[in-house]
Amino acid sequence: MKKRLLVAALVTVVTTGCATKEYVHEYVQGQVGPVKEEVKNVDNRVDRTAVALKNLTTAQAATNAELKSSLEGHAGRIAKNEADIAQLSKTAREALDRAAAAGKLAEGKLMYEVALKDDTLRFKSDSAKLSAEAMAALDAFAARLKSENKNVFIEIQGHTDSRGDAATNLRIGEARAEAVRRYLNMKGGIPLHRMAAISYGESEPVASNMNREGRSQNRRVVLVVLQ
């Protein structure tokens, strides 16, 4: 009897021990499984973040390259504009400054200058009446502006030689510049507010006033085209 009870007790212990191990194993697996899944999810999020950061870095590099190119192009345009201004005549630079200060310009740059000398204008002494040759030259100038089709501002500068007194020459230069302005408006169709007339008189010669040829070059009207 005692022997049968001992065997039964041993069977119970062995059976109970096996059940406990299985329970522990199942419990551990139940706890580890979600942790592994969470680790896997974290790894996936880390991978996605790494990809996003790489894409962001690539995009930033592209933006930086584009910005650098834009700045270099802008600097190049500024340098060219400064170089162009440095090559302008003194009166053209002054025209550019005046028009910019008056808010007349869209881009603040010189397009070109057209100098109509005495052999083209053929003004009579102390007269601002336009000759047929002068009208033809101004017609060609207006046609050029129309063909270019740009929103420009024109300063018309009157210049004289040094014969006569300075005040008279200043008046003559102004009258001749104003005559050109009126003609370009009435015959060329250029709005008056897109033009300004100014006289330099004898103050800005381009040649010597000591000879006839030089004086002829100094008697001129200069059309400074700005944008």
Secondary structure by P-SEA (a helix, b strand, c coil): caaaaaaaaaaaaaaaaaaaaaaaaaaaaaaaaaaaaaaaaaaaaaaaaaaaaaaaaaaaaaaaaaaaaaaaaaaaaaaaaaaaaaaccaaaaaaaaaaaaacccccccccccccccccccccccccccccaaaaaaaaaaaaaaaaacccbbbbbbbbbcccccaaaaaaaaaaaaaaaaaaaaaccccccccbbbbbccccccccccccaaaaaaacbbbbbbcc
